[in-house]
Amino acid sequence: IDELSKSNDFIKFKTSSDLENHSYYSIYFYRTLIRSEIMHDQVLPYLTKNYTLKDLMSQLPVQQLTITSDSSKIISKLLQGYTAIQYGDNLTDC
């Protein structure tokens, strides 16, 4: 993720649900590769609750969701226009 962050087009941010208790999501995506209306309508509203990644998957009205710790798969999917979401301090699964 750090290498991808060098691109001006790469976006990464944390939700502010509860940073102190590590109940937040980190979101990563390429701005020009995703449709912003999908992000705003079908993803961001669900990030206001403290779902685990597995629970979040069952809530999101988005197809082709997967949880992985394979960094090459995560990078490949980001470059294809997917969004990566991490929960709390879990730095391996997206």
N, C-alpha and C positions, 0 to 999 in steps of 0.2 A: 504494500500500500504506500509506503514511503516513496518508493521510486515513481509510482503513478502520480503522486502528489506534485511532482515537478511540473506537470502539465497545467496550464492556466485553465483548461477546460475541465479538470478533475475537481469534483466537489466532495468535501468530507465535512461532516458536522455531527454534533451530538445533540440529542434532544435534552431538554432540561427537566425531565420528570422529577428525578431525585438523584442528583449527582453525588450527594454526600453518602447515600446508601448504595451506590453503584447500581441503581435501577434506572438505567438510561439506555438509549440505543445510539449506536454510531452508524451513520449512513454514508455510503460511498457510491458515487456514480459519475459518469461523464455527462456534462450538461447538454452537449450536442447530440448525444446518442439516445436520450430518453425523451418521452413525451411528457412535458411538465404537468399536463392535466391528469395523466394517470398517476403521477407521483402525488399530486395534491388531493385528488379525489379518492384514490383507491389504496394509498399506502399511508400517508401522513396521519390521517384521522385515527388509525389503529395504533399509532405509536404513543398515544397519550396514556395507555394502560401498561402495566408491567407484566406483559405476557412473556413467557419463555419463547425462544425461537420456534420451538415445536408448536406451542399454542398459537403463536402469531401466524404461522403457516396456515393453520386451520381457519383463521379469521379473515385473512386477506382475500379479497375477491380477484386475485390475480392468478393466472395459470403459470405453469412451468416453474414452480418453486422447489428449491432443494436446500438442504443443509449440508455443508461440507467443511472440512478443515484442510482440504487440498488447496494450497495457495495458488498453484498453477491453474486449477479449475476456476478459482475465484477471479483471478486476473483475466483469464480467457473470457469468462462471462461478462465481466465489466467492459472489456473491449468490444463485446457484441451488443452492448446497450442494456445490460441488466443492472440492477441495483444490488449492492451488498449491504446487509444489515447485521450488525453485531449487537449482542445484548450485554450490558454491563462490562465487567472486566474480562469476559470470556474472549480472549484474543485469538482463539483458534477457529471457532465455528462462525460461519456467516450463512 
